[in-house]
Amino acid sequence: MLGDFQGLIENVTQMALRAIGIAVMVMFLIGGFQYLSAGGDKEATQRASKTLTFAIGGLILALSAWIILKLIGDFVGIDFTNIFQVCLPAYSGPGCI
């Protein structure tokens, strides 16, 4: 029963951190595009700057959450951080399905 709960927590953590990573990347792209297309418009430049600032803040928040989960995982003995595995099509090592 505890193994199922551990698997659930790991899956939720994996999905959430991946979604956050994608969202941060999209916000960087949007903010960069806004900044490049602002021209000389001061208001548009400020909006783009805010977007990039919020994207950086979100990235820092996500990394902080990951570090906290790592510390909690080390304390409780559950590995939450096995989510950054890259599985290439020709690779069938540990962690890849």
Helices and strands as residue ranges (DSSP letters): H 2-37, H 42-76
